Amino acid sequence: MGSKLMKLSKRTGFTLVELLVVISIVSLLSSVVLSSLNSAREKARVAAGLQMSANIYHAVGDATVGAWSFQEGAGNTVNDNSSNGLNGTITGGTYAWQDDHPRAGKSLFLSGGAYVSLENPGGKLNNPNNFGGQTAGSSAVEAWIKVTDMPAGSYNGSTIITRMGGIHYFKVNSFLGGKLRTMVRTSGGVNYWSTSNNAVAVGKWTHVIFVLEAGVGYKFYIDGKLDASVAEPNLIIADYGTDSAIGNIVCCPGSYPNTFMKGNIALVRLYGRAPTAFEVRRLFADGTARMAALDNSIASE
């Protein structure tokens, strides 16, 4: 009897060892699969932004007012790729040219004290007539950004652009947990703050779009998806005057003490009109088909 118990005990112990080995293997495989899945999701997220950028340019590229691709790689000049001569000069603190954007290649890193001051001949960036008029016009801004820090404070955040296309500022707001926020204006001359539903992740390349339509409302898009669509018939395309810039609100440092971009910018485009409802439907129809093909290619990697 004792011999049988010993044999049973030995068999049980051997089974436990096998079980532990199997658990270890499953755990290792799970971590590998999870890592691959996260990598695929990240590729798909960035690809969705790339596709949306291509689609919106295809839809309203003929209305481009200014386009800054940040591919210079050296010096303190940022060229406008449109024909409007809205070139920029890097001003202020520390900056660096980097090669880290998944498609564009180069980007401009701003450490929190530098920004790009833009030339504005003829008021091309701020005159409502360049966007269809104050009460009937529209504009759209898209950008690729990678925010590296969220400075604390109610007005603080990483500014993307300021004073162009009827927009006083478009930034990643710190006190809203990284949500996008713009300041625009109503027909009564009252400031109006529009806010995205979702936040921008720190340390990740993100494609963002803000669309402003006078008499209609506004929209936010993040990484190829519609984030917010709000009807507000009192909005206008306001003329905020000069001091147009990328990476900081430069008009009123007393009111906005810490609004420097902290992170990378790889593309900013300003369009003189918003996509029509038909064009928006096409944006997503084209994007869905191409993303399905992309998902299949990612799955096969």
Stockholm file with secondary structure:
# STOCKHOLM 1.0

chainA/1-301         MGSKLMKLSKRTGFTLVELLVVISIVSLLSSVVLSSLNSAREKARVAAGLQMSANIYHAVGDATVGAWSFQEGAGNTVNDNSSNGLNGTITGGTYAWQDDHPRAGKSLFLSGGAYVSLENPGGKLNNPNNFGGQTAGSSAVEAWIKVTDMPAGSYNGSTIITRMGGIHYFKVNSFLGGKLRTMVRTSGGVNYWSTSNNAVAVGKWTHVIFVLEAGVGYKFYIDGKLDASVAEPNLIIADYGTDSAIGNIVCCPGSYPNTFMKGNIALVRLYGRAPTAFEVRRLFADGTARMAALDNSIASE
#=GR chainA/1-301 SS CHHHHHHHHHHHHHHHHHHHHHHHHHHHHHHHHHHHHHHHHHHHHHHHHHHHHHHHHHHHGGGEEEEECCCCCSSSEECCCSSSCCCEEEEESCEEEEEEETTTEEEEEEESSEEEEECCGGGTTTCGGGGTCTTTCEEEEEEEEEECCCCCSSSCEEEEEEEETTEEEEEEETTTTSEEEEEEEETTSCEEEEEEEEECCTTSCEEEEEEEETTTEEEEEETTEEEEEEECTTEECCCCCSCCEESSCCSCTTTCSSCCCEEEEEEEEEESSCCCHHHHHHHHHHHHHHHHHHHHHHHTC
#=GC SS_cons         CHHHHHHHHHHHHHHHHHHHHHHHHHHHHHHHHHHHHHHHHHHHHHHHHHHHHHHHHHHHGGGEEEEECCCCCSSSEECCCSSSCCCEEEEESCEEEEEEETTTEEEEEEESSEEEEECCGGGTTTCGGGGTCTTTCEEEEEEEEEECCCCCSSSCEEEEEEEETTEEEEEEETTTTSEEEEEEEETTSCEEEEEEEEECCTTSCEEEEEEEETTTEEEEEETTEEEEEEECTTEECCCCCSCCEESSCCSCTTTCSSCCCEEEEEEEEEESSCCCHHHHHHHHHHHHHHHHHHHHHHHTC
//
